[in-house]
Amino acid sequence: MDLREFEIILSAIFLLAFLGFFFNSGASSFIIGKASITGSAVYDSIPKNLNIAINNYDYSTDKNEVDLNLHAEGALECKYKNSEVSYWSNWRPYTAKKTWVLSEGLGDKEVYYQCRNDKGYSDIISDSILLVS
């Protein structure tokens, strides 16, 4: 084997090692632009134009279970939280409608809403409703 053949074989070995590392490390997803949270969509910015409406902006309700009408441009996943608790729900795939259970007790109830995608996190927004008898 002469020097040129040795160089070709050595180059092929390094190329195979690099490709193995590249595709097993997740770097290929970064380079080709796949979303890193879920799915394969790619977005230009964080989720924007968020909106949340409890029971279509009703002033009050007599039920703990309410409907959330939601909007967020460019959202992959969203989470929710009642104002009376410190913890958020798990991240869930974005949806335009969701049933939600308000915290126990009468009075003003506020629900917080935040979304994310492969570019980052949206601002946190909220809506409120008065829970009566």
N, C-alpha and C positions, 0 to 999 in steps of 0.2 A: 504494500500500500504506500503510495507516494504522499507527499505533504498536501497536495490539493484535495485528494480523496479524504484524507484525515480532517481537513478543515470543513468540508461539506458535511461529513458525518457529525462532527462536533456542533456545527451550526444547526443541523436538524434536531439534535438532542436538546440544545438550548431552546429552540423554537417550541418543541413539544412540551418542555417543562414550563415555559412562559404561558402557553395556551392553557395548559392544565390549571395553573395558578389563576389565570385571568377568569376562566369560566367557573371555577369553584369558589372564588373569593367574593362573588357578588359584584365585582367591579364592572362586569359586562352590563348589569342592570343600570349602573350609574352612567356608563358611557353611552348606552343607547337610549337613555331617558325614560325608563319605566318608573312608575310611581313606586315609592318605597313603603307606603302604608298598606294599601290593598289595590287590586285591580291593575290595569295597565294604562290608564289615562295619564296624560301629562298636562299640567296647567301652567299658565303664565304667571299667576299670582296666588296669594292666599285667598281663601273663600271670602266673598264680598257680598254686599247688598243683602245681609241677613235680615230676616223678619220672623217674628213669632207672634201668633194671635191665639189666645186662649178662648175657646168656644166662639170664634169669629168676633172677637173684641167685645163680648158681652160684659156688662158691668158686674153682674153677680150670678151665682149659681147655688143650687141647694144640693149638689152632688160632688163627692170627692173625685170622681172620675170625669175627666174633661178631655176635649179634643184639642190638639195643638195643630194649627195650620202653620207650616214652616216654609221658609224659602232661604236658599243660600246658593249663590252662583259659584260654581267650581268646587263644591264640597264633595269629599269622598265619605267622610264619617262625621258624626255629630254626637254630642253628649248633652245631658240635661240634669238639672238640679233644682230642688225646692229650696226656697230661701231659708227655711227653718233648719236645714241640715248642712253639715260641712262637707259632705261627700257627693261626688258626681256619679251619674250612671256610667256604665261601661261605654266605650265608643261603639256606635252602631252605624251601619250604612245609612247614608243620607236618604231621607224620605220627605215627601211634602206634607204628609199627615201622620199623626201619631196619637194614640190614646195615652193619657198620663194620669197618674193618681196623685192628687194634692196631699200635703201632709195633714195630719189629724188636727181637729180643732177649728172653731169658727174664726172668721176675720179675714183680713187681707192676705192673699196668697200670691207669691211671686214665683215664676218659673224662669230659670236661667237657661241659656242656649248658646253653645259654642260649636264650631265646626273646624275641620282640618283637611288638608290634602298634602301632596308631596312637597309643596312650597312652604307650608307652615300653618299657623293657627289664626283663626279669625278673632275679632273682638268678641267679648261676651255681651249678649243682649238679653233683655227680659221683657215679660209682660206680666200683668197682675190681674187678679179677679177677686171679688169679695165672696167668700164662702159663708152662706147664711143657712140657718136651721137646716 
